[in-house]
Amino acid sequence: MSDRALKLAPSATLEVVAKAKQLKREGKPVISFGAGEPDFTSPPAAVQAAVDAIKRGETHYTPTSGIPELKEAIQTYYLQRFGLDYRPDEILVGAGAKPLLYEAFACLLNPGDEVLLFAPAWVSYVEQISLCDGRPVVLDTSANDFFPTREQIAEAITPRTVGILVNTPNNPTGAVYPGSLLEEIAGIAQENGLWVIFDEIYERLVYGEAVHSNILSVVPSLRSSTLLINGVSKAYAMTGWRIGYALGPKQLIEKMGGVQGHLTSNPTSISQWASAAAIKNAETDVESMRKAFEERRTLILKALKEMPLIRVTEPQGAFYVFVDARNCIGKSYRGQILSDDVAFCKALLEGEFVAAVPGSAFLAPGFIRVSYSNSAEEITEGMSRLNRFLSEL
Ligand SMILES: Cc1ncc(COP(=O)(O)O)c(C=O)c1O
């Protein structure tokens, strides 16, 4: 095995979900708060377009970078939603946002080049940067309600810094970065000649007064050094279709397309047709799913805020609550010491059949991620079990 392969940490989110599924198969009454995906079905418009595409015989290779119909849908979407005009040769469609991020790191990083990212952070960023021989520089935001500060970013920049990775709305914290913070990040990036990789895959899922800001709507002059990452997984409940897209300067998009050409070729033809239909014709579905998430968020926050030992920072977007369980670490549950967040989640799953993801998977030990992508009944029952678990510590 290569050093690269040996260094790779398994995806802890997938691990917990797998363990919860296994217990469910064994007939245990598992309630999972581990999911990283909406529990809704994909929009009917997408499903119908996929069936039609199969029947028409759209079952062959497509252009590596995506079919023109999907790129046009993305182009129109970005123009209408953010006032940003990207031509088809500035758009790359991939098999999810995940491989596109990898392709970006592969194109931007030489060995030892540094990328700043803000923890808690989504599991795959650090692993992908390391796989591309880069160095992830992780800045902890947990003391500041999960927002990085200007000073923190400025201090971390070295001659090897190549880019800043921004994820808003954030997985796992649900933080939605205000325009003023994005302006500061953009300013630092411009002063230091850095790339900004802007992952806005949860942009449709914001609640209450929160508004999602695209960094280029705030600072248009950053466009030549910014890569936008988005996809249909979260907004359209289409995780299994595997379609994401990147928008950026032509030169970078072309190079990333070159990597993709050797990696996956085009993303699935059928999924591309389904995604074009979703982007064009599923606005009502997106809004009704968002509303359902908003109601669940209210329900889960109310329950969590009344529980002992834990602390909650109100998330404004995505579908996660990132719970501070540091006060629980070191306590014992049924004779077993909860030595860290992994032990906490294991005991919770085994004792109450409630699945959540340990914060260390997001570079934030002592926290747990609770996803509210499940029914109101499951949330109510699951939260009452969590409450019982905490009361027993
Ligand atoms: C922050 C973030 N970015 C990107 C992705 C990748 O999404 P996909 O590959 O399904 O498009 C995810 C999925 O969980 C995510 O949470």
PDBQT file of the ligand as one rigid body, heavy atoms in Angstrom, charges set to zero:
ROOT
HETATM    1  C1  LIG A 401     -20.114  20.567   2.503  1.00  0.00    +0.000 C 
HETATM    2  C2  LIG A 401     -20.310  19.518   1.477  1.00  0.00    +0.000 A 
HETATM    3  N1  LIG A 401     -19.728  19.664   0.283  1.00  0.00    +0.000 NA
HETATM    4  C3  LIG A 401     -19.864  18.743  -0.676  1.00  0.00    +0.000 A 
HETATM    5  C4  LIG A 401     -20.593  17.590  -0.476  1.00  0.00    +0.000 A 
HETATM    6  C5  LIG A 401     -20.649  16.571  -1.582  1.00  0.00    +0.000 C 
HETATM    7  O1  LIG A 401     -21.896  16.395  -2.124  1.00  0.00    +0.000 OA
HETATM    8  P1  LIG A 401     -22.137  15.521  -3.416  1.00  0.00    +0.000 P 
HETATM    9  O2  LIG A 401     -20.870  14.818  -3.763  1.00  0.00    +0.000 OA
HETATM   10  O3  LIG A 401     -23.247  14.596  -3.085  1.00  0.00    +0.000 OA
HETATM   11  O4  LIG A 401     -22.531  16.487  -4.501  1.00  0.00    +0.000 OA
HETATM   12  C6  LIG A 401     -21.207  17.385   0.755  1.00  0.00    +0.000 A 
HETATM   13  C7  LIG A 401     -21.956  16.144   1.023  1.00  0.00    +0.000 C 
HETATM   14  O5  LIG A 401     -22.223  15.747   2.133  1.00  0.00    +0.000 OA
HETATM   15  C8  LIG A 401     -21.075  18.373   1.760  1.00  0.00    +0.000 A 
HETATM   16  O6  LIG A 401     -21.651  18.230   2.967  1.00  0.00    +0.000 OA
ENDROOT
TORSDOF 0
